[in-house]
Amino acid sequence: MINRILLTFDVEEFDIPQEYGRDIEAQEQISVTADGLQTVLELLDQLHITATFFTTAHFALSQPDLMKQVARKHEVASHGYYHTSFELKDLAKSRQVLEQVAGTRVVGFRRPRFAETDCAAIREAGYRYASSENPIWLPGRYNNLLKPRRVYRVGELLQIPVSASPYIRFPLFWLAFKNAPLPLVKFFSWQTLVHDGYLNLLFHPWEFADISGYNLPSYVTRHDGRTMSMRLQSYLRWLVGEGQFCQCADFEREFPQGDRA
């Protein structure tokens, strides 16, 4: 069976400066993400790679033309209504807004900051899959080492955790990609593909904008803008030879009912 590579981006307001006590205007939060998103789309076009974009309804309403551009070649999924707040009604409301703005069906959900959400509520809101779990220990954030590492079903809802390597659970998401040596990231990506048959990778468009002026910790700003784009390009070119890129919705359709990876 061909390895599957799920490349995902969380398209959200660039509100991370607020986590470190820095004020940033609402419009600037949108513009930083929009700039990075345009860079990401151009890179994916060059490499002929498809991806899934978990998007907040607020961002989509602020950038409708850009969201239509995303939907032409990629999957649009829900990242809630706002990145900074969440109510259960946002599950259905965000999906409806995204479908209207992007003109495409929305079947996937990822909760901001991997906060827990009732699986039954996600399914009832019209989603087929969720990707809101990061099965690692991230100091100061969460300890999910006891959660399932691989894809599994809860009733009719497919849970697709962000990938972590077998054995030591090396994280395969944006923070590790920014801060670990690229050969190490490639090794654990290869190990995970061999063991699991798929990867679920996570980045943010704002990482591909110039965020050096926001006085953020170095582990957040390392490899931003053009440097980050070149780094991701190198990684993706390598991954092309290791498997087939596919959208999360297609991966969900391929995964048999009642099975566990």
URTA-V886618 format. One record per pair of residues at least 12 apart in sequence whose ideal C-beta (glycine too) atoms are under 10 Angstrom apart, sorted by the first residue. I is the first residue (numbers start at 0). J is the second residue. D is the distance in whole Angstrom. If there is no record, write none. Layout:
i-><I:I>
j-><J:J>
d-><D:D>
This chain:
i-><0:0:0:1:1:1:1:1:2:2:2:2:2:2:2:2:2:2:2:2:3:3:3:3:3:3:3:3:3:3:3:3:3:3:3:3:4:4:4:4:4:4:4:4:4:4:4:4:4:4:4:4:4:4:4:5:5:5:5:5:5:5:5:5:5:5:5:5:5:5:5:5:5:5:5:5:6:6:6:6:6:6:6:6:6:6:6:6:6:6:6:6:6:6:6:6:7:7:7:7:7:7:7:7:7:7:7:7:7:7:7:7:7:7:7:7:8:8:8:8:8:8:8:8:8:8:8:8:8:8:8:8:8:8:8:8:8:8:8:8:9:9:9:9:9:9:9:9:9:9:9:9:9:9:9:9:9:9:9:10:10:10:10:10:10:10:10:10:10:10:10:10:10:10:10:10:10:10:10:10:10:11:11:11:11:11:11:11:11:11:11:11:11:11:11:11:11:11:11:11:12:12:12:12:12:12:12:12:12:12:12:12:12:12:12:12:12:13:13:13:13:13:13:13:13:13:13:13:13:13:13:13:13:13:13:14:14:14:14:14:14:14:14:15:15:15:15:15:15:15:15:15:15:16:16:16:16:16:16:16:17:18:18:18:18:18:19:19:19:19:19:20:21:21:21:23:25:25:26:27:28:28:28:28:28:28:29:29:29:29:29:29:30:30:30:31:31:31:31:31:31:31:32:32:32:32:32:32:32:32:32:32:32:32:32:33:33:33:33:33:33:33:34:34:34:34:34:34:35:35:35:35:35:35:35:35:35:35:35:35:35:36:36:36:36:36:36:36:36:36:36:36:36:36:37:37:37:37:37:37:38:38:38:38:38:38:38:38:38:39:39:39:39:39:39:39:39:39:39:39:39:39:40:40:40:40:40:40:40:40:41:41:42:42:42:42:42:42:43:43:43:43:43:43:43:44:45:45:45:46:46:46:46:46:46:46:47:47:47:48:48:48:48:48:48:48:49:49:49:49:49:49:49:49:50:50:50:50:50:50:50:50:50:50:50:51:51:51:51:51:51:51:51:51:51:51:51:51:51:51:51:51:52:52:52:52:52:52:52:52:52:52:52:52:52:53:53:53:53:53:53:53:53:53:53:53:53:53:53:53:53:53:53:54:54:54:54:54:54:54:54:54:54:54:54:54:54:54:54:55:55:55:55:55:55:55:55:55:55:55:55:56:56:56:56:56:56:56:56:56:56:56:56:56:56:57:57:57:57:57:57:57:57:57:58:58:58:58:58:58:58:59:59:59:59:59:59:59:59:59:59:59:60:60:60:60:60:61:62:63:63:63:63:64:65:65:65:66:66:66:66:66:67:67:67:67:68:69:69:69:70:70:70:70:70:70:70:70:71:71:71:72:73:73:73:74:74:74:74:74:74:74:74:74:74:74:74:75:75:75:75:75:75:75:75:75:75:75:75:75:76:76:76:76:76:76:76:76:76:76:76:76:76:76:76:77:77:77:77:77:77:77:77:77:77:77:77:77:77:77:77:77:77:77:77:77:78:78:78:78:78:78:78:78:79:79:79:79:79:79:79:79:79:79:79:80:80:80:80:80:80:81:81:82:82:83:83:84:85:85:85:85:85:87:87:87:87:87:87:88:88:89:89:89:89:90:90:90:90:90:90:90:90:90:90:90:91:91:91:91:91:92:93:93:93:94:94:94:94:94:94:95:95:98:103:104:104:104:105:105:105:105:106:106:106:106:106:106:106:106:106:106:107:107:107:107:107:107:107:107:107:107:107:107:107:108:108:108:108:108:108:108:108:108:108:108:108:109:109:109:109:109:109:109:109:109:110:110:110:110:111:112:112:112:112:113:113:113:113:113:113:113:113:113:113:113:113:113:113:114:114:115:115:115:116:116:117:118:118:118:118:118:118:118:119:119:119:119:120:121:121:121:122:122:122:122:122:123:126:126:126:126:127:127:127:127:127:127:127:128:128:128:128:128:128:128:128:128:128:128:128:128:129:129:129:129:129:129:129:129:130:130:130:130:130:130:130:130:130:130:130:131:131:131:131:132:132:132:132:132:132:132:132:132:133:133:133:133:133:133:133:133:133:133:133:134:134:134:134:134:134:134:134:134:134:135:135:135:135:135:135:135:135:135:135:135:135:135:135:136:136:136:137:137:137:137:140:143:143:143:143:144:144:146:146:146:147:147:147:148:148:148:148:148:148:148:148:148:148:148:148:149:149:149:149:149:149:149:149:149:149:149:150:150:150:150:150:150:150:150:150:150:150:151:151:151:151:152:152:152:152:152:152:152:152:155:155:156:157:157:157:157:157:157:157:157:159:159:159:159:159:159:159:160:161:161:161:161:161:162:162:162:162:162:162:162:162:162:162:163:163:163:163:163:164:164:164:164:164:164:164:164:164:165:165:165:165:165:165:166:166:166:167:167:168:168:169:169:169:169:169:169:169:170:170:170:171:171:171:171:171:171:171:171:172:172:172:172:172:173:173:173:173:173:173:173:173:173:174:174:174:174:174:175:176:176:176:176:176:176:176:176:176:176:176:177:177:177:177:177:177:177:177:177:177:177:177:178:178:178:178:178:181:181:181:181:181:184:184:184:184:185:185:185:185:185:188:188:188:188:188:188:189:189:189:192:192:192:193:195:196:196:197:197:197:197:197:197:197:198:198:198:198:199:199:200:200:200:200:202:202:205:205:206:206:206:206:206:206:206:206:206:206:207:207:207:207:207:207:207:207:207:208:208:208:208:208:209:209:209:209:209:210:210:210:211:211>
j-><196:197:253:196:197:242:243:245:189:191:192:193:195:196:197:198:238:241:242:243:192:195:196:197:198:199:242:243:244:245:246:247:249:250:253:254:48:49:50:162:188:192:197:198:199:200:235:238:239:241:242:243:244:245:250:49:50:51:74:130:150:159:161:162:197:198:199:200:201:242:244:245:246:247:249:250:39:43:48:49:50:51:52:73:198:199:200:201:202:231:235:238:244:245:246:247:50:51:52:53:73:74:76:107:109:130:159:161:172:199:200:201:202:203:246:247:32:35:36:39:40:43:50:51:52:53:54:69:73:76:78:173:200:201:202:203:204:205:206:207:32:52:53:54:55:76:78:82:109:111:112:130:172:173:201:202:203:204:205:32:33:35:36:39:52:53:54:55:58:59:62:65:66:69:75:76:78:82:203:204:205:28:29:32:53:54:55:57:58:78:79:81:82:83:109:111:112:203:204:205:25:26:27:28:29:31:32:55:57:58:61:78:81:82:83:111:205:27:28:29:30:31:32:33:34:35:58:82:203:204:205:206:208:210:213:28:31:32:81:82:83:111:205:28:31:82:203:205:210:213:215:216:219:28:31:210:213:214:215:219:83:83:112:215:216:219:213:214:215:216:219:214:213:214:215:213:57:61:61:213:57:58:61:82:83:205:57:58:60:61:62:65:61:62:208:204:205:207:208:209:210:213:54:55:58:61:62:65:82:203:204:205:206:207:208:58:61:62:65:204:205:208:204:205:207:208:209:224:202:203:204:205:206:207:208:209:210:223:224:227:228:52:54:58:62:65:66:68:69:203:204:205:207:208:62:65:68:204:207:208:204:206:207:208:224:225:227:228:231:52:69:73:202:203:204:205:206:207:208:227:228:231:52:65:68:69:71:72:73:204:207:228:207:228:229:231:232:235:69:72:73:231:232:235:244:72:232:235:236:231:232:235:236:238:239:244:72:239:244:72:73:235:236:238:239:244:72:73:74:243:244:245:246:249:69:72:73:74:200:202:235:244:245:246:247:69:73:74:75:76:107:109:130:159:199:201:245:246:247:248:249:250:66:69:70:73:74:75:76:78:97:101:107:204:246:74:75:76:77:78:79:97:105:107:108:109:110:111:130:131:201:203:247:66:69:70:75:76:77:78:79:93:96:97:100:101:105:109:204:77:78:79:80:81:82:83:89:93:96:97:111:77:78:79:80:81:89:92:93:94:95:96:97:99:100:78:79:80:81:82:83:84:93:96:78:80:81:82:97:100:204:75:77:78:80:93:96:97:98:99:100:101:80:96:97:99:100:100:100:99:100:101:102:100:100:101:204:97:100:101:102:103:100:101:102:103:101:101:103:204:97:98:100:101:102:103:104:105:101:102:103:246:101:103:246:101:103:104:105:106:107:245:246:247:248:249:250:94:97:98:100:101:102:103:104:105:106:107:246:248:93:94:97:105:106:107:108:109:126:128:129:130:246:247:248:89:90:91:92:93:94:95:96:97:98:105:106:107:108:109:110:121:124:125:126:129:93:97:107:108:109:110:111:131:92:93:94:108:109:110:111:112:114:116:131:92:93:94:96:97:111:93:111:111:112:111:112:111:110:111:112:114:116:116:117:120:121:123:124:120:124:108:110:116:124:108:110:116:117:120:121:122:123:124:125:126:120:123:124:125:126:124:105:108:124:106:107:108:124:125:126:124:125:125:248:125:127:248:125:126:127:248:125:126:127:128:157:246:247:248:251:252:121:126:127:128:129:130:157:159:246:247:248:250:251:120:121:122:124:125:126:127:128:129:130:131:156:128:129:130:131:132:159:161:201:247:129:130:131:132:131:131:133:140:141:130:131:132:133:134:135:137:140:141:143:160:161:172:201:131:141:131:132:141:129:131:153:131:152:153:154:155:156:158:153:154:155:156:156:153:156:158:153:154:155:156:157:156:155:156:157:251:155:156:157:247:248:251:252:150:152:155:156:157:158:159:247:248:250:251:252:254:153:156:157:158:159:160:247:251:150:157:158:159:160:161:199:201:247:250:251:158:159:160:161:146:147:148:151:158:159:160:161:199:146:160:161:162:163:168:170:171:172:199:201:146:147:148:149:160:161:162:163:168:170:148:160:161:162:163:164:167:168:169:170:171:172:174:175:163:168:170:170:172:174:175:174:160:161:163:168:163:168:158:160:163:160:259:260:160:161:162:163:164:165:166:168:191:194:195:260:162:163:165:191:194:195:196:197:199:259:260:162:195:196:197:199:250:251:254:258:259:260:254:258:259:260:251:254:255:256:257:258:259:260:256:257:251:247:250:251:252:254:256:258:260:197:199:247:250:251:254:260:199:173:198:199:200:201:187:188:191:192:195:197:198:199:200:201:175:187:191:195:199:186:187:188:189:190:191:192:194:195:187:190:191:193:194:195:187:190:194:187:190:187:191:183:184:186:187:188:190:191:184:187:201:184:187:188:191:198:199:200:201:199:200:201:202:203:200:201:202:203:206:219:222:227:231:201:206:218:219:221:187:188:200:201:202:206:221:222:227:230:231:234:202:206:217:218:219:220:221:222:223:226:227:230:217:218:219:221:222:222:230:233:234:237:200:230:234:237:233:234:237:238:241:200:234:237:238:241:242:237:238:241:238:241:242:241:260:242:260:242:243:245:250:253:254:260:238:241:242:244:247:250:231:234:235:238:227:231:219:223:219:220:221:222:223:224:227:228:230:231:222:223:224:225:226:227:228:230:231:223:224:225:227:228:223:224:225:226:227:223:224:227:223:224>
d-><6:10:10:9:10:6:5:9:10:10:5:8:9:6:6:8:9:6:3:7:9:9:7:4:8:9:6:6:8:5:10:10:9:6:8:10:9:10:10:10:9:8:7:5:9:7:9:6:9:7:5:7:5:7:10:10:8:7:10:8:10:7:9:8:7:6:4:7:9:10:8:7:8:5:9:6:10:8:7:8:4:7:10:9:8:9:5:9:8:9:8:8:6:9:9:10:6:5:7:6:10:9:8:9:8:7:9:8:9:7:6:5:7:10:9:7:10:9:8:6:10:10:6:8:5:7:9:9:9:10:9:9:9:8:5:6:6:10:9:9:10:8:5:8:9:10:6:8:7:8:10:10:10:9:7:8:5:8:9:6:9:9:6:9:5:7:4:7:6:8:9:9:8:8:9:9:7:9:8:6:9:9:10:7:8:8:5:9:6:6:8:9:4:9:10:7:10:7:9:8:7:10:10:4:6:9:7:7:6:6:9:10:7:5:7:10:9:7:4:8:8:4:5:9:9:8:10:9:8:9:4:10:8:8:9:6:10:10:9:6:6:9:9:9:10:9:9:8:8:8:7:10:7:9:9:8:5:8:6:9:8:10:10:9:10:9:8:8:6:7:8:9:6:6:8:7:9:9:8:10:9:9:9:9:10:9:8:6:10:5:7:10:9:9:9:9:5:10:5:9:7:9:10:9:6:9:8:9:10:8:5:5:10:10:7:8:8:5:6:8:9:9:8:8:8:5:8:9:9:7:4:5:6:4:4:9:9:9:8:9:9:8:9:9:8:6:9:9:7:9:4:8:8:9:10:7:9:8:9:9:8:10:4:7:8:8:9:6:10:9:9:10:8:9:5:10:9:6:10:10:8:8:9:8:7:7:10:8:8:9:10:9:8:6:9:7:6:8:10:8:7:10:10:8:9:8:8:10:10:10:7:6:7:10:7:9:9:9:9:9:9:6:10:9:8:5:6:6:8:10:6:7:6:9:9:9:5:7:9:9:10:7:9:7:9:10:7:4:8:6:7:9:8:10:9:10:9:5:4:7:9:9:8:5:9:6:7:6:7:9:10:9:10:8:10:9:8:5:7:4:9:10:10:7:8:4:9:9:7:9:9:10:9:7:8:10:6:7:7:5:9:9:10:6:9:8:9:10:10:8:5:6:6:6:5:9:9:7:9:9:8:7:8:7:5:8:8:7:4:8:8:4:6:10:8:10:9:6:5:8:9:10:9:9:8:10:9:8:10:10:9:8:10:10:10:9:6:5:10:9:4:7:10:7:9:9:6:10:9:9:5:8:10:10:10:10:10:8:5:5:9:9:8:6:6:9:9:7:9:10:9:10:9:4:6:5:10:10:9:9:9:10:10:9:7:10:8:9:9:8:7:9:4:6:5:8:10:10:6:8:9:5:9:6:9:6:10:9:10:10:10:9:8:6:7:3:7:7:8:8:9:8:9:7:8:9:7:9:9:5:5:10:9:6:9:6:9:7:5:7:9:10:9:10:7:10:8:9:10:8:6:8:6:10:9:5:10:8:8:6:6:10:9:9:10:6:5:10:7:10:10:9:8:5:8:8:10:9:7:7:9:7:8:8:8:6:10:10:8:10:9:10:10:10:9:7:9:8:9:6:6:10:8:4:8:7:9:8:4:7:9:9:8:8:9:8:9:8:6:6:7:9:9:9:10:9:10:8:8:8:10:9:8:6:4:7:10:10:8:5:7:9:10:6:7:5:7:7:9:8:9:5:6:10:8:10:6:10:8:9:5:9:8:5:8:7:9:10:7:5:5:9:9:9:8:9:8:9:4:9:9:9:10:8:9:9:6:6:5:10:10:9:8:7:8:9:8:10:10:7:9:8:9:10:7:6:10:10:10:4:7:9:5:7:8:7:10:8:10:9:6:9:8:7:6:5:10:10:10:7:9:10:8:7:7:9:7:5:8:9:9:10:7:4:7:6:6:7:8:4:10:9:9:6:8:6:7:9:10:10:9:9:8:4:7:7:7:8:7:10:10:8:9:9:9:6:8:9:10:6:8:4:7:10:9:7:5:9:7:10:7:10:7:10:8:5:7:5:9:5:7:9:5:6:9:9:9:8:10:5:10:10:5:8:5:9:8:10:9:10:8:9:7:9:8:10:10:8:10:9:9:9:7:9:7:10:6:8:9:6:10:8:6:9:7:10:7:9:10:8:10:9:9:9:10:9:6:9:9:10:7:5:10:8:10:7:8:8:9:7:9:8:4:10:9:5:7:10:8:9:7:7:7:7:10:8:10:9:9:8:5:9:6:9:10:10:9:5:6:7:7:9:9:7:10:9:5:8:5:9:8:5:9:7:8:5:5:6:8:9:9:8:10:9:9:4:8:9:5:5:10:8:9:9:7:7:9:5:7:10:8:9:8:10:10:10:8:8:9:4:9:8:8:10:9:9:7:6:6:7:7:8:6:8:9:7:4:8:10:9:6:5:6:6:9:10:9:10:10:10:7:8:10:8:10:8:9:7:9:10:8:9:8:8:7:9:7:9:7:8:8:5:5:8:10:7:8:9:5:9:6:8:10:7:7:7:9:10:9:7:10:9:7:6:9:9:8:8:8:7:8:10:9:9:7:9:6:6:9:6:8:7:8:10:9:7:10:10:8:8:9:7:10:8:8:10:9:9:9:9:7:10:9:9:9:10:8:6:8:5:9:10:9:10:7:7:8:10:5:5:10:8:7:6:10:9:10:6:4:8:10:10:5:7:10:6:7>
